[in-house]
Amino acid sequence: MKFQLHNLQTAPSNSIPLLENSIKSFGMVPNLHAVMAESPTALNAYKQLHEWFQETGFNADELTVIWQTINVEHQCHYCIPAHTGIAHMMNVDQDIIDALLNRQSLPNEKLQVLHKTTLSLVQNRGHLSDEERDAFYKAGYENKHLLGILVGMAQKVMSNYTNHLAETPVDSMFEKFI
């Protein structure tokens, strides 16, 4: 059975306020939200994780590094172009965007360490070596940042895996980043 792209007329009643909030925030219902609206609990959890991740203290470059590291590793056809567009909206430097998409070194060591740490956490299911932890701390990050990455991972697992299951179509505003 295919997943439905819900709107305000087709969504379960508990998803309607969440979709209305999406319209207020984005001027439209992103297709990811339209798919997740099938489960008000899932949509609400995703939206909460998104909000909480942005409160972790990471700046726009760091948020983008974490999001795109996970998106690229998970090969998410929807989130890679969506977060490329979002990175542009957040004024993230094009060199950072390109490096993440092309799996190349980032333009500064602190972001590179953040990328490597995030990637290792994803690939090793939350395990880091002592050397990886030392490099992370030496770059200026703390334990609170490790926990912040986990919030971003939870958000991205929800969206990436939903998009894999639903084959979510990329929103027209992000198609140019495919």
N, C-alpha and C positions, 0 to 999 in steps of 0.2 A: 504494500500500500504506500503510495506517495505521500509525502508531507505536503500540507496545504500552506500557502502563503496567506495568513489571516490578515484581515483588515478590521476596522471598527464594526462592520456589519456581521462578520463571520466568526470573530474571536469569542471564546468563552467569556462570560460576563466578568470574571475576575481578572481577565487580561486587558479588558477595555481601558481601564485607567492607566495601565502600564503603557499601552500603545499610544494613548493620548499624551502621556509624558514624552514618549519618543518623538511624536510630532512636534511638541513644544521645543524639544532639544535639538532636533535634526531637520525640522521642516518637512519631515516625511517619516514613514515607518521603514527603517532599514529591513531588508529581507531576512536577516538573521532574527530580528525581533518578531517579524511576521511568522517565521517558522516556530520559534520558541513560544509564541502565544498559545499554541496548542496546549501547553502546560503552564498555567499561570505561576505555579511554583518555580518551574525552571526559569521562566523569563524574569521573575522577580529576583531569584538568586543571582542570575547573571548580571542584572542591572546593579544589584547591591555590590557584587564583587568588583564590577567596573568602577563604581564610585569609590569603594574602599581602596582599590589599588591606586587610584589617583591621589589618595590621602596618605600614601606611604612615605612621602618626602622625596621621591625621585623627581628630577626635573624632566622636561619634555624629551630631551635626548635620551635620558636613562629609561624612561617609560617606553620609548620607541625601541630601544635596544632589547629590552625584555620582551615586549610584545612580538617584535619581528623575529627575534631569535627563536621563540617558541613556534610562531606561525610557519617559519621556513622549515624548521625541523619536522613539524607535523605535516608539512606540505599542504597547507590549507588554501585551497583555490579561492576562497572568499576573503579570508582575513588578510592574506598578503596584500592584495590590491587595496582593500579597505584601509588597512593601517598605513599603507604607502600614502594614500590620500590624506589620512588623518595627520601623518607626519608633516606633510606639506602645510596643512592648516595650522599646525603647532609650530611652524617655522623651524623645523629640524633641518640642519644643513644637508644638502644633497649628497655630500660625500658620505655621510653616515647612512643615509637611506640606501645608496648604491652599494656600500660595503656589506650591509646586512643582506640585501637581496642577492648579491653575488658571492656570499660566503667568503668575503675578503677581510683583511685586517681593518679595524676601525682607526680613525685618524688620531686618537689619543689613547694612551695606555689605560687610563681609568675606565673608559668605555669598553676597551678590549677585555679587560679583566671582568667587567660586569657581563659581557657577552659570554666569555668562556665559562664563568661560574653558572650562569643561567643554563647554558647548553649542557654542562655537566650534570646539573640537578635534573634536567629533563631526561637525559640519556641514562643516568645512573639511579633513577627513581629516588632522588633526594639524598644520595650519598655524595660526599665530597672527600677528597684526600686531604691529608694535613697540608700538603703543598698548595692545593687549591684554596684552602681556607686562609693560609698565610698570605698568599698573593692578594686575596680579596681584602683582608684587613690592612695589608700594606698599601693598597690603593686608596684607603681612606673610608672603607665601608665598615659597618658594624653588624652585630647579630640582628638588630632590628631590620637591617636591609636584607639579610638572608630570609627572614620571615616575610618581608615585603615581596620578595621575588615569588615566594610560595603563593601569596594572594594573587599575583599576576598569573602564575601557572594555573591556579584553580579556575580563574576567569577564562584563560585560553583553552584549557582542556574542554570546558563547557562549550565554547564557541567553535573551536576547531572540530571537535568530534560531532557536534550537531551538524555542522556544515558537511562533514563527510557522510553522515547518515542521510541527510535531507537533500544533498546535492544543491544546496542553496545557490540560486542565481546571484551573481554579483550585481550590486546596485548600479544603475546607469551612471551615477556620478563617479564611480570608481572604475568603470570599465577601461578607461584610458591607462590605468596602471596595471593591467593584466600583462 
